Amino acid sequence: MIRLSTSLVIAGLMAAASAASAEADCAVPMAEWQPRGAVVELAGQNGWRVARIRLDDGCYEVTGLDTKGRRIEVKLDPASLAVVEMEFEDGDGGEDHESDDD
């Protein structure tokens, strides 16, 4: 009986860890996604020069340059196009900075 309880505890912990790591992912059905063109339009509205748009963890990921010429990586929710995560490289020392918008 103790072995069964231990197995259940371990399984529960693994499930919780998996759910926590999936928080950064976008879990949106494809039918609800905005088209790629909407991502390009949003980037233009923000003054971003797009180098690449790809999928990462179920989110759109835009790489390119911001209005200050800094290299950026922006992760977008595919349904709302809300910024999930944004990283940029500061031109001074080449350091990456991260911004989470929840």
Backbone atoms as SQL, in Angstrom:
CREATE TABLE atoms (id INTEGER PRIMARY KEY, chain TEXT, resi INTEGER, resn TEXT, atom TEXT, x REAL, y REAL, z REAL);
INSERT INTO atoms VALUES
  (1, 'A', 1, 'MET', 'N', 0.820, -1.195, 0.000),
  (2, 'A', 1, 'MET', 'CA', 0.000, 0.000, 0.000),
  (3, 'A', 1, 'MET', 'C', 0.865, 1.260, 0.000),
  (4, 'A', 2, 'ILE', 'N', 1.971, 1.253, 0.728),
  (5, 'A', 2, 'ILE', 'CA', 2.854, 2.417, 0.767),
  (6, 'A', 2, 'ILE', 'C', 3.447, 2.659, -0.614),
  (7, 'A', 3, 'ARG', 'N', 3.793, 1.605, -1.317),
  (8, 'A', 3, 'ARG', 'CA', 4.362, 1.742, -2.647),
  (9, 'A', 3, 'ARG', 'C', 3.361, 2.425, -3.580),
  (10, 'A', 4, 'LEU', 'N', 2.084, 2.059, -3.490),
  (11, 'A', 4, 'LEU', 'CA', 1.062, 2.668, -4.323),
  (12, 'A', 4, 'LEU', 'C', 0.922, 4.149, -3.986),
  (13, 'A', 5, 'SER', 'N', 0.929, 4.511, -2.719),
  (14, 'A', 5, 'SER', 'CA', 0.798, 5.909, -2.308),
  (15, 'A', 5, 'SER', 'C', 1.983, 6.730, -2.800),
  (16, 'A', 6, 'THR', 'N', 3.175, 6.175, -2.693),
  (17, 'A', 6, 'THR', 'CA', 4.367, 6.867, -3.165),
  (18, 'A', 6, 'THR', 'C', 4.283, 7.103, -4.669),
  (19, 'A', 7, 'SER', 'N', 3.818, 6.113, -5.397),
  (20, 'A', 7, 'SER', 'CA', 3.680, 6.247, -6.843),
  (21, 'A', 7, 'SER', 'C', 2.679, 7.341, -7.195),
  (22, 'A', 8, 'LEU', 'N', 1.588, 7.426, -6.456),
  (23, 'A', 8, 'LEU', 'CA', 0.587, 8.455, -6.711),
  (24, 'A', 8, 'LEU', 'C', 1.138, 9.848, -6.413),
  (25, 'A', 9, 'VAL', 'N', 1.910, 9.974, -5.351),
  (26, 'A', 9, 'VAL', 'CA', 2.505, 11.263, -5.006),
  (27, 'A', 9, 'VAL', 'C', 3.482, 11.696, -6.093),
  (28, 'A', 10, 'ILE', 'N', 4.318, 10.781, -6.540),
  (29, 'A', 10, 'ILE', 'CA', 5.290, 11.095, -7.590),
  (30, 'A', 10, 'ILE', 'C', 4.566, 11.486, -8.880),
  (31, 'A', 11, 'ALA', 'N', 3.519, 10.756, -9.236),
  (32, 'A', 11, 'ALA', 'CA', 2.759, 11.080, -10.447),
  (33, 'A', 11, 'ALA', 'C', 2.120, 12.464, -10.329),
  (34, 'A', 12, 'GLY', 'N', 1.602, 12.780, -9.151),
  (35, 'A', 12, 'GLY', 'CA', 0.999, 14.091, -8.933),
  (36, 'A', 12, 'GLY', 'C', 2.011, 15.209, -9.045),
  (37, 'A', 13, 'LEU', 'N', 3.199, 15.007, -8.489),
  (38, 'A', 13, 'LEU', 'CA', 4.244, 16.024, -8.580),
  (39, 'A', 13, 'LEU', 'C', 4.704, 16.228, -10.017),
  (40, 'A', 14, 'MET', 'N', 4.807, 15.152, -10.763),
  (41, 'A', 14, 'MET', 'CA', 5.216, 15.262, -12.157),
  (42, 'A', 14, 'MET', 'C', 4.167, 16.012, -12.966),
  (43, 'A', 15, 'ALA', 'N', 2.897, 15.753, -12.697),
  (44, 'A', 15, 'ALA', 'CA', 1.825, 16.452, -13.412),
  (45, 'A', 15, 'ALA', 'C', 1.833, 17.937, -13.085),
  (46, 'A', 16, 'ALA', 'N', 2.073, 18.283, -11.825),
  (47, 'A', 16, 'ALA', 'CA', 2.123, 19.684, -11.414),
  (48, 'A', 16, 'ALA', 'C', 3.304, 20.393, -12.067),
  (49, 'A', 17, 'ALA', 'N', 4.448, 19.731, -12.128),
  (50, 'A', 17, 'ALA', 'CA', 5.632, 20.328, -12.753),
  (51, 'A', 17, 'ALA', 'C', 5.399, 20.530, -14.246),
  (52, 'A', 18, 'SER', 'N', 4.740, 19.584, -14.866),
  (53, 'A', 18, 'SER', 'CA', 4.442, 19.698, -16.293),
  (54, 'A', 18, 'SER', 'C', 3.492, 20.859, -16.555),
  (55, 'A', 19, 'ALA', 'N', 2.494, 21.022, -15.711),
  (56, 'A', 19, 'ALA', 'CA', 1.542, 22.128, -15.871),
  (57, 'A', 19, 'ALA', 'C', 2.231, 23.465, -15.665),
  (58, 'A', 20, 'ALA', 'N', 3.139, 23.546, -14.720),
  (59, 'A', 20, 'ALA', 'CA', 3.851, 24.799, -14.457),
  (60, 'A', 20, 'ALA', 'C', 4.728, 25.187, -15.633),
  (61, 'A', 21, 'SER', 'N', 5.375, 24.218, -16.254),
  (62, 'A', 21, 'SER', 'CA', 6.235, 24.540, -17.387),
  (63, 'A', 21, 'SER', 'C', 5.424, 24.881, -18.629),
  (64, 'A', 22, 'ALA', 'N', 4.174, 24.453, -18.687),
  (65, 'A', 22, 'ALA', 'CA', 3.330, 24.737, -19.839),
  (66, 'A', 22, 'ALA', 'C', 2.691, 26.118, -19.759),
  (67, 'A', 23, 'GLU', 'N', 2.834, 26.818, -18.639),
  (68, 'A', 23, 'GLU', 'CA', 2.232, 28.137, -18.497),
  (69, 'A', 23, 'GLU', 'C', 2.737, 29.113, -19.545),
  (70, 'A', 24, 'ALA', 'N', 3.992, 29.028, -19.930),
  (71, 'A', 24, 'ALA', 'CA', 4.562, 29.947, -20.906),
  (72, 'A', 24, 'ALA', 'C', 4.084, 29.624, -22.325),
  (73, 'A', 25, 'ASP', 'N', 3.523, 28.440, -22.512),
  (74, 'A', 25, 'ASP', 'CA', 3.043, 28.030, -23.822),
  (75, 'A', 25, 'ASP', 'C', 1.682, 28.649, -24.096),
  (76, 'A', 26, 'CYS', 'N', 1.349, 28.750, -25.352),
  (77, 'A', 26, 'CYS', 'CA', 0.033, 29.228, -25.764),
  (78, 'A', 26, 'CYS', 'C', -0.801, 28.013, -26.153),
  (79, 'A', 27, 'ALA', 'N', -1.860, 27.788, -25.441),
  (80, 'A', 27, 'ALA', 'CA', -2.729, 26.643, -25.721),
  (81, 'A', 27, 'ALA', 'C', -4.031, 27.156, -26.324),
  (82, 'A', 28, 'VAL', 'N', -3.997, 27.461, -27.611),
  (83, 'A', 28, 'VAL', 'CA', -5.144, 28.034, -28.307),
  (84, 'A', 28, 'VAL', 'C', -5.465, 27.143, -29.501),
  (85, 'A', 29, 'PRO', 'N', -6.726, 26.730, -29.650),
  (86, 'A', 29, 'PRO', 'CA', -7.087, 25.933, -30.833),
  (87, 'A', 29, 'PRO', 'C', -6.807, 26.715, -32.118),
  (88, 'A', 30, 'MET', 'N', -6.344, 26.024, -33.131),
  (89, 'A', 30, 'MET', 'CA', -5.981, 26.662, -34.405),
  (90, 'A', 30, 'MET', 'C', -7.138, 27.469, -34.999),
  (91, 'A', 31, 'ALA', 'N', -8.367, 27.044, -34.772),
  (92, 'A', 31, 'ALA', 'CA', -9.528, 27.748, -35.317),
  (93, 'A', 31, 'ALA', 'C', -9.651, 29.171, -34.764),
  (94, 'A', 32, 'GLU', 'N', -9.024, 29.432, -33.620),
  (95, 'A', 32, 'GLU', 'CA', -9.110, 30.748, -32.978),
  (96, 'A', 32, 'GLU', 'C', -7.909, 31.645, -33.286),
  (97, 'A', 33, 'TRP', 'N', -6.962, 31.153, -34.049),
  (98, 'A', 33, 'TRP', 'CA', -5.741, 31.918, -34.326),
  (99, 'A', 33, 'TRP', 'C', -6.019, 33.088, -35.263),
  (100, 'A', 34, 'GLN', 'N', -5.328, 34.188, -35.020),
  (101, 'A', 34, 'GLN', 'CA', -5.306, 35.306, -35.946),
  (102, 'A', 34, 'GLN', 'C', -4.392, 34.909, -37.118),
  (103, 'A', 35, 'PRO', 'N', -4.660, 35.405, -38.314),
  (104, 'A', 35, 'PRO', 'CA', -3.791, 35.062, -39.452),
  (105, 'A', 35, 'PRO', 'C', -2.413, 35.716, -39.320),
  (106, 'A', 36, 'ARG', 'N', -1.447, 35.163, -40.027),
  (107, 'A', 36, 'ARG', 'CA', -0.077, 35.677, -40.003),
  (108, 'A', 36, 'ARG', 'C', -0.038, 37.155, -40.405),
  (109, 'A', 37, 'GLY', 'N', -0.902, 37.544, -41.326),
  (110, 'A', 37, 'GLY', 'CA', -0.966, 38.931, -41.763),
  (111, 'A', 37, 'GLY', 'C', -1.296, 39.889, -40.625),
  (112, 'A', 38, 'ALA', 'N', -2.100, 39.430, -39.668),
  (113, 'A', 38, 'ALA', 'CA', -2.440, 40.259, -38.509),
  (114, 'A', 38, 'ALA', 'C', -1.201, 40.465, -37.627),
  (115, 'A', 39, 'VAL', 'N', -0.331, 39.472, -37.582),
  (116, 'A', 39, 'VAL', 'CA', 0.923, 39.593, -36.820),
  (117, 'A', 39, 'VAL', 'C', 1.817, 40.637, -37.494),
  (118, 'A', 40, 'VAL', 'N', 1.898, 40.592, -38.808),
  (119, 'A', 40, 'VAL', 'CA', 2.695, 41.565, -39.561),
  (120, 'A', 40, 'VAL', 'C', 2.147, 42.973, -39.334),
  (121, 'A', 41, 'GLU', 'N', 0.825, 43.109, -39.353),
  (122, 'A', 41, 'GLU', 'CA', 0.188, 44.412, -39.133),
  (123, 'A', 41, 'GLU', 'C', 0.478, 44.934, -37.719),
  (124, 'A', 42, 'LEU', 'N', 0.371, 44.064, -36.714),
  (125, 'A', 42, 'LEU', 'CA', 0.674, 44.449, -35.331),
  (126, 'A', 42, 'LEU', 'C', 2.118, 44.907, -35.196),
  (127, 'A', 43, 'ALA', 'N', 3.021, 44.174, -35.837),
  (128, 'A', 43, 'ALA', 'CA', 4.440, 44.542, -35.786),
  (129, 'A', 43, 'ALA', 'C', 4.637, 45.933, -36.382),
  (130, 'A', 44, 'GLY', 'N', 3.990, 46.209, -37.490),
  (131, 'A', 44, 'GLY', 'CA', 4.088, 47.523, -38.122),
  (132, 'A', 44, 'GLY', 'C', 3.541, 48.624, -37.234),
  (133, 'A', 45, 'GLN', 'N', 2.438, 48.353, -36.546),
  (134, 'A', 45, 'GLN', 'CA', 1.841, 49.332, -35.635),
  (135, 'A', 45, 'GLN', 'C', 2.783, 49.658, -34.474),
  (136, 'A', 46, 'ASN', 'N', 3.596, 48.675, -34.086),
  (137, 'A', 46, 'ASN', 'CA', 4.536, 48.870, -32.984),
  (138, 'A', 46, 'ASN', 'C', 5.890, 49.386, -33.462),
  (139, 'A', 47, 'GLY', 'N', 6.051, 49.541, -34.764),
  (140, 'A', 47, 'GLY', 'CA', 7.310, 50.042, -35.311),
  (141, 'A', 47, 'GLY', 'C', 8.407, 48.993, -35.373),
  (142, 'A', 48, 'TRP', 'N', 8.032, 47.712, -35.293),
  (143, 'A', 48, 'TRP', 'CA', 9.027, 46.637, -35.354),
  (144, 'A', 48, 'TRP', 'C', 9.355, 46.327, -36.812),
  (145, 'A', 49, 'ARG', 'N', 10.642, 46.109, -37.076),
  (146, 'A', 49, 'ARG', 'CA', 11.070, 45.611, -38.394),
  (147, 'A', 49, 'ARG', 'C', 11.228, 44.104, -38.257),
  (148, 'A', 50, 'VAL', 'N', 10.367, 43.379, -38.917),
  (149, 'A', 50, 'VAL', 'CA', 10.290, 41.931, -38.763),
  (150, 'A', 50, 'VAL', 'C', 11.344, 41.233, -39.610),
  (151, 'A', 51, 'ALA', 'N', 12.128, 40.388, -38.970),
  (152, 'A', 51, 'ALA', 'CA', 13.074, 39.536, -39.681),
  (153, 'A', 51, 'ALA', 'C', 12.468, 38.149, -39.901),
  (154, 'A', 52, 'ARG', 'N', 11.661, 37.710, -38.908),
  (155, 'A', 52, 'ARG', 'CA', 11.134, 36.350, -38.983),
  (156, 'A', 52, 'ARG', 'C', 9.915, 36.218, -38.082),
  (157, 'A', 53, 'ILE', 'N', 8.937, 35.461, -38.543),
  (158, 'A', 53, 'ILE', 'CA', 7.797, 35.067, -37.722),
  (159, 'A', 53, 'ILE', 'C', 7.758, 33.553, -37.741),
  (160, 'A', 54, 'ARG', 'N', 7.747, 32.961, -36.563),
  (161, 'A', 54, 'ARG', 'CA', 7.694, 31.501, -36.493),
  (162, 'A', 54, 'ARG', 'C', 6.797, 31.093, -35.340),
  (163, 'A', 55, 'LEU', 'N', 6.574, 29.803, -35.177),
  (164, 'A', 55, 'LEU', 'CA', 5.797, 29.270, -34.069),
  (165, 'A', 55, 'LEU', 'C', 6.742, 28.742, -33.005),
  (166, 'A', 56, 'ASP', 'N', 6.442, 29.058, -31.742),
  (167, 'A', 56, 'ASP', 'CA', 7.246, 28.574, -30.627),
  (168, 'A', 56, 'ASP', 'C', 6.314, 28.289, -29.458),
  (169, 'A', 57, 'ASP', 'N', 6.269, 27.047, -29.011),
  (170, 'A', 57, 'ASP', 'CA', 5.414, 26.631, -27.897),
  (171, 'A', 57, 'ASP', 'C', 3.951, 27.006, -28.130),
  (172, 'A', 58, 'GLY', 'N', 3.501, 26.943, -29.363),
  (173, 'A', 58, 'GLY', 'CA', 2.120, 27.250, -29.682),
  (174, 'A', 58, 'GLY', 'C', 1.824, 28.736, -29.802),
  (175, 'A', 59, 'CYS', 'N', 2.844, 29.564, -29.704),
  (176, 'A', 59, 'CYS', 'CA', 2.696, 31.021, -29.815),
  (177, 'A', 59, 'CYS', 'C', 3.365, 31.493, -31.102),
  (178, 'A', 60, 'TYR', 'N', 2.961, 32.672, -31.573),
  (179, 'A', 60, 'TYR', 'CA', 3.729, 33.330, -32.615),
  (180, 'A', 60, 'TYR', 'C', 4.977, 33.914, -31.956),
  (181, 'A', 61, 'GLU', 'N', 6.117, 33.825, -32.625),
  (182, 'A', 61, 'GLU', 'CA', 7.330, 34.475, -32.147),
  (183, 'A', 61, 'GLU', 'C', 7.859, 35.363, -33.270),
  (184, 'A', 62, 'VAL', 'N', 7.973, 36.639, -32.954),
  (185, 'A', 62, 'VAL', 'CA', 8.465, 37.622, -33.913),
  (186, 'A', 62, 'VAL', 'C', 9.887, 37.997, -33.519),
  (187, 'A', 63, 'THR', 'N', 10.823, 37.908, -34.461),
  (188, 'A', 63, 'THR', 'CA', 12.179, 38.385, -34.228),
  (189, 'A', 63, 'THR', 'C', 12.455, 39.505, -35.226),
  (190, 'A', 64, 'GLY', 'N', 13.207, 40.465, -34.759),
  (191, 'A', 64, 'GLY', 'CA', 13.521, 41.599, -35.612),
  (192, 'A', 64, 'GLY', 'C', 14.127, 42.725, -34.804),
  (193, 'A', 65, 'LEU', 'N', 13.801, 43.957, -35.185),
  (194, 'A', 65, 'LEU', 'CA', 14.334, 45.146, -34.512),
  (195, 'A', 65, 'LEU', 'C', 13.181, 46.027, -34.057),
  (196, 'A', 66, 'ASP', 'N', 13.352, 46.656, -32.881),
  (197, 'A', 66, 'ASP', 'CA', 12.338, 47.589, -32.409),
  (198, 'A', 66, 'ASP', 'C', 12.631, 48.986, -32.939),
  (199, 'A', 67, 'THR', 'N', 11.891, 49.982, -32.484),
  (200, 'A', 67, 'THR', 'CA', 12.038, 51.347, -32.992),
  (201, 'A', 67, 'THR', 'C', 13.386, 51.960, -32.638),
  (202, 'A', 68, 'LYS', 'N', 14.062, 51.395, -31.617),
  (203, 'A', 68, 'LYS', 'CA', 15.375, 51.900, -31.207),
  (204, 'A', 68, 'LYS', 'C', 16.515, 51.132, -31.868),
  (205, 'A', 69, 'GLY', 'N', 16.172, 50.194, -32.747),
  (206, 'A', 69, 'GLY', 'CA', 17.189, 49.407, -33.429),
  (207, 'A', 69, 'GLY', 'C', 17.720, 48.237, -32.617),
  (208, 'A', 70, 'ARG', 'N', 17.056, 47.918, -31.507),
  (209, 'A', 70, 'ARG', 'CA', 17.477, 46.777, -30.680),
  (210, 'A', 70, 'ARG', 'C', 16.894, 45.490, -31.249),
  (211, 'A', 71, 'ARG', 'N', 17.679, 44.422, -31.138),
  (212, 'A', 71, 'ARG', 'CA', 17.188, 43.097, -31.562),
  (213, 'A', 71, 'ARG', 'C', 16.124, 42.661, -30.558),
  (214, 'A', 72, 'ILE', 'N', 14.968, 42.200, -31.058),
  (215, 'A', 72, 'ILE', 'CA', 13.872, 41.779, -30.189),
  (216, 'A', 72, 'ILE', 'C', 13.389, 40.388, -30.545),
  (217, 'A', 73, 'GLU', 'N', 12.827, 39.720, -29.551),
  (218, 'A', 73, 'GLU', 'CA', 12.068, 38.488, -29.723),
  (219, 'A', 73, 'GLU', 'C', 10.785, 38.694, -28.937),
  (220, 'A', 74, 'VAL', 'N', 9.661, 38.629, -29.632),
  (221, 'A', 74, 'VAL', 'CA', 8.370, 38.861, -28.998),
  (222, 'A', 74, 'VAL', 'C', 7.505, 37.629, -29.199),
  (223, 'A', 75, 'LYS', 'N', 7.013, 37.073, -28.086),
  (224, 'A', 75, 'LYS', 'CA', 6.113, 35.929, -28.144),
  (225, 'A', 75, 'LYS', 'C', 4.691, 36.457, -27.990),
  (226, 'A', 76, 'LEU', 'N', 3.805, 36.091, -28.943),
  (227, 'A', 76, 'LEU', 'CA', 2.440, 36.589, -28.979),
  (228, 'A', 76, 'LEU', 'C', 1.430, 35.463, -28.839),
  (229, 'A', 77, 'ASP', 'N', 0.364, 35.723, -28.084),
  (230, 'A', 77, 'ASP', 'CA', -0.766, 34.799, -28.021),
  (231, 'A', 77, 'ASP', 'C', -1.396, 34.773, -29.418),
  (232, 'A', 78, 'PRO', 'N', -1.605, 33.603, -30.008),
  (233, 'A', 78, 'PRO', 'CA', -2.080, 33.551, -31.390),
  (234, 'A', 78, 'PRO', 'C', -3.531, 33.980, -31.579),
  (235, 'A', 79, 'ALA', 'N', -4.334, 33.977, -30.523),
  (236, 'A', 79, 'ALA', 'CA', -5.731, 34.385, -30.651),
  (237, 'A', 79, 'ALA', 'C', -5.901, 35.885, -30.461),
  (238, 'A', 80, 'SER', 'N', -5.306, 36.416, -29.407),
  (239, 'A', 80, 'SER', 'CA', -5.493, 37.832, -29.075),
  (240, 'A', 80, 'SER', 'C', -4.361, 38.718, -29.585),
  (241, 'A', 81, 'LEU', 'N', -3.239, 38.116, -29.940),
  (242, 'A', 81, 'LEU', 'CA', -2.005, 38.808, -30.317),
  (243, 'A', 81, 'LEU', 'C', -1.457, 39.657, -29.166),
  (244, 'A', 82, 'ALA', 'N', -1.841, 39.310, -27.943),
  (245, 'A', 82, 'ALA', 'CA', -1.279, 39.968, -26.764),
  (246, 'A', 82, 'ALA', 'C', 0.156, 39.491, -26.574),
  (247, 'A', 83, 'VAL', 'N', 1.013, 40.382, -26.089),
  (248, 'A', 83, 'VAL', 'CA', 2.408, 40.028, -25.845),
  (249, 'A', 83, 'VAL', 'C', 2.470, 39.117, -24.623),
  (250, 'A', 84, 'VAL', 'N', 2.987, 37.911, -24.807),
  (251, 'A', 84, 'VAL', 'CA', 3.166, 36.948, -23.724),
  (252, 'A', 84, 'VAL', 'C', 4.530, 37.159, -23.080),
  (253, 'A', 85, 'GLU', 'N', 5.527, 37.417, -23.918),
  (254, 'A', 85, 'GLU', 'CA', 6.897, 37.610, -23.445),
  (255, 'A', 85, 'GLU', 'C', 7.641, 38.442, -24.482),
  (256, 'A', 86, 'MET', 'N', 8.507, 39.325, -23.998),
  (257, 'A', 86, 'MET', 'CA', 9.305, 40.140, -24.914),
  (258, 'A', 86, 'MET', 'C', 10.723, 40.218, -24.387),
  (259, 'A', 87, 'GLU', 'N', 11.676, 39.937, -25.251),
  (260, 'A', 87, 'GLU', 'CA', 13.088, 40.048, -24.920),
  (261, 'A', 87, 'GLU', 'C', 13.733, 40.991, -25.912),
  (262, 'A', 88, 'PHE', 'N', 14.632, 41.813, -25.422),
  (263, 'A', 88, 'PHE', 'CA', 15.371, 42.676, -26.323),
  (264, 'A', 88, 'PHE', 'C', 16.809, 42.762, -25.874),
  (265, 'A', 89, 'GLU', 'N', 17.672, 43.022, -26.832),
  (266, 'A', 89, 'GLU', 'CA', 19.103, 43.154, -26.559),
  (267, 'A', 89, 'GLU', 'C', 19.418, 44.631, -26.466),
  (268, 'A', 90, 'ASP', 'N', 19.897, 45.045, -25.313),
  (269, 'A', 90, 'ASP', 'CA', 20.277, 46.435, -25.100),
  (270, 'A', 90, 'ASP', 'C', 21.549, 46.710, -25.881),
  (271, 'A', 91, 'GLY', 'N', 21.571, 47.777, -26.658),
  (272, 'A', 91, 'GLY', 'CA', 22.712, 48.091, -27.519),
  (273, 'A', 91, 'GLY', 'C', 23.980, 48.429, -26.771),
  (274, 'A', 92, 'ASP', 'N', 23.897, 48.745, -25.464),
  (275, 'A', 92, 'ASP', 'CA', 25.080, 49.165, -24.719),
  (276, 'A', 92, 'ASP', 'C', 26.060, 48.033, -24.473),
  (277, 'A', 93, 'GLY', 'N', 25.585, 46.966, -23.850),
  (278, 'A', 93, 'GLY', 'CA', 26.504, 45.890, -23.498),
  (279, 'A', 93, 'GLY', 'C', 26.133, 44.563, -24.091),
  (280, 'A', 94, 'GLY', 'N', 25.123, 44.565, -24.952),
  (281, 'A', 94, 'GLY', 'CA', 24.711, 43.307, -25.560),
  (282, 'A', 94, 'GLY', 'C', 23.923, 42.425, -24.615),
  (283, 'A', 95, 'GLU', 'N', 23.436, 42.990, -23.498),
  (284, 'A', 95, 'GLU', 'CA', 22.702, 42.185, -22.531),
  (285, 'A', 95, 'GLU', 'C', 21.259, 42.021, -22.978),
  (286, 'A', 96, 'ASP', 'N', 20.704, 40.838, -22.715),
  (287, 'A', 96, 'ASP', 'CA', 19.299, 40.588, -23.005),
  (288, 'A', 96, 'ASP', 'C', 18.460, 41.016, -21.823),
  (289, 'A', 97, 'HIS', 'N', 17.322, 41.621, -22.111),
  (290, 'A', 97, 'HIS', 'CA', 16.368, 42.015, -21.097),
  (291, 'A', 97, 'HIS', 'C', 15.049, 41.359, -21.446),
  (292, 'A', 98, 'GLU', 'N', 14.284, 41.042, -20.411),
  (293, 'A', 98, 'GLU', 'CA', 13.043, 40.322, -20.628),
  (294, 'A', 98, 'GLU', 'C', 11.906, 41.064, -19.978),
  (295, 'A', 99, 'SER', 'N', 10.761, 41.028, -20.638),
  (296, 'A', 99, 'SER', 'CA', 9.553, 41.640, -20.115),
  (297, 'A', 99, 'SER', 'C', 8.420, 40.654, -20.286),
  (298, 'A', 100, 'ASP', 'N', 7.705, 40.336, -19.193),
  (299, 'A', 100, 'ASP', 'CA', 6.537, 39.456, -19.250),
  (300, 'A', 100, 'ASP', 'C', 5.304, 40.307, -19.073),
  (301, 'A', 101, 'ASP', 'N', 4.362, 40.181, -19.986),
  (302, 'A', 101, 'ASP', 'CA', 3.068, 40.851, -19.855),
  (303, 'A', 101, 'ASP', 'C', 2.019, 39.796, -19.633),
  (304, 'A', 102, 'ASP', 'N', 1.451, 39.779, -18.459),
  (305, 'A', 102, 'ASP', 'CA', 0.422, 38.778, -18.139),
  (306, 'A', 102, 'ASP', 'C', -0.943, 39.367, -18.185);
